Amino acid sequence: MKKQIVLFVVLFCGIYSGKALSQPAVGQTAPTLPNLKIIDNNFPNRENKYLYLDFWTTSCAPEVRSLDHLNSLALRFKPRVVFLAVTDENEQQVRSLLQTKQWNYLYVGLDEDQIYHKKFSVEEPPVFYLISPENVILASGNSAELMDYKLDSIINKNDSLRLNIPSKYVAPSGKYKMIVRPSAKNKK
């Protein structure tokens, strides 16, 4: 009996740890994603923009309320971030909910084939991923817990890191002179 319990625990831990390792984590490259069917819109242009990818369902009231919050974040961050709310539910179900909502700044995507859900190993929404323009995962968690100042901080920190990347351009030697201004001590 002891051997069976130990074997079960080892097997369970092996399956669980394998699953945990398959989920994309902060700092990793985000999975490549195909275009998604977007309700009442085209797939957004992500060029030089962050992607806030939120997984949700229509049947969970807290998740629906969190999308109200995301809509206000999307309005504030519109020039820099694309907010994409993804559900694996059917279009009719989603459209009936959308008739009661004013989510004008969110893109609502249908993942009926669960391609996005599988690539991000999402089993139980809500969960979000913030992805940089370079396709690196910067943050993940529960979207209801993300406040605008946290999102702003993550984006600003990433932008400042992007700006501090050394340039690959090297000036040819001898073409430029360094101008040294005399300091107050060296002036006579």
N, C-alpha and C positions, 0 to 999 in steps of 0.2 A: 504494500500500500504506500509506503514511504517513497519508493522508487517511482511510482505512478505520479505522486504529487510533485516530486522534484522534476520529473520529466515534463509534466504539465506546466509548471512555473517556467522552466527553461524555454519550452516551446512558446509560451505566451510572451515572455520577454523578448524572444527573438523576433516574433511577428511584430510586436509593438515597436521595438527599436528600429526595425527595418522600415516601418511605416513613418516613424518620426524622422528618420533620415531622408525619406523621399519627399518630405514637405520642403518647399523652398524656404530658405531662411534669410534673415537680414544680412546683407553683404554679398549674397550670391546673385548670380545673373538670373533674371526672371525667365521663365520658360517662353519660348517663341509662341506667339498666339496668332491664330488666323483672325480674319475679320469676323465679326459677330453680327447677327441680325439685330439692328437697333430699331426700336419702336419709334415710328414717326420721325425718323432722322436717318442720316447716313453715318457710317462709322467715322468718328472724329479724327481729324488730323492731329497726330501726336508729335509732329516734328518740333524738336526742342522744347517739349513740354513734359511735365510729370504726368504720370497716370495714377489716379486713385481708383483702384479696382475693389469694389465692394460686393461681396456675395450675400444675398438675402433671399427671403421667401415672403410671399404675400400672406401666409397664414400666421405669421408671428407679429403680433401688435408692436412689441418693442423694436423689432427690426424695421417695421414700416415707419415708426416714429423717428428712428435714427436716420431714415432717408429724408425726413423733413429737415433735420439738422444738416445733413450732407448737402441738401439743396442750398441752404444759406451759405455753407462753406464754398460751394461751387460758384455762387455769385461773387463772393469776395476774391477767390483765387482764379477766376475765369481766365485771365490772360496767361497764367503760368501752369495751370493744372487742368487736366481732363478728368472729370468725375464720371466713372462708368459703373452703374449698379447692375450686377449680373444675377439673373435667376435662372434656374433650370425648369421652371414651370412653363405651362403652355401659354401661348399668346393671348388666348381669350381670357384666361384667368387674370393675367397681368393687365390687360386692357381694361377689364372691369374695375380693377383697383385704381388705375390711372385716371379714370373718369372722375374720381372723387378727390384727386390730388392736383396741386399746382407745382409740379416739379419741372420748372422751366429751364433749369440750368444743369440738370442731370441727364446723362445719356442712359437709357434703360436698355440693357441687352438681354437677348434670349439665348440661353445655352441649353436648349432642349436635348442636344446630343451629349451634354456634359463634358465637352472638350476642355473648357476652362476649369471646371470643377475637378476633373481628373488631373490636369497638369499642375494644379495647385493643391491637390490632395484634400479638397474641401468636402467634408462629410456633413458637418453641422454648421450652417451659417448662424449667426453673422460672423464674418471675418473679412478683414480688409488687407490689402497690400498697397503700399506706396512705392511706385517704381520711378526711378530717375530717367531723364532723357537718354542716358547711356544704357538703359535696361538693367539697372542694378536695383535690387530690393532694398529700400531705405528703412521701411517700417512695416510692421504687421500687427494685427490684434483685433480687438472688438471696436467697430466704428463708432459706437455710442460713446466710447471713452475718449475719443480723439477730439480735443478742443482746438480752436483756431490758432491759439498761440503756440501749441505744440507742433501743429502742422507748419506754421510759419517758421518756427525754430529749425525743424528738420530740413526744410527747403533752403533756408538761408545758410545753414551750416554746409549743406551739400554744394550750394552755389559758390560759397567761399572756397571750398576745397577744389572745385572745378577751376576757379580763377587762379589758384596758386600752383597749378600744374606747370612745370617748367616748359618753356617753348622748345620745340625741336629745331627751330631756326638757329643756325649758328652763323654769325657775321664773318665774312672772309677776313683773315688777318691783314692788318696794315691799312685797311680802308677807313677805319674809324679811329678817332683820337678821343681819349678820355679827357674831359675838361675838369680840372680840379680847381675849385674856387678856394681862395685863401681864407683860412679861418681868421677870426678876430685876433688870435694870438700871433699869427704869422705876419700880420700887416705891420708895416713900419711907417 
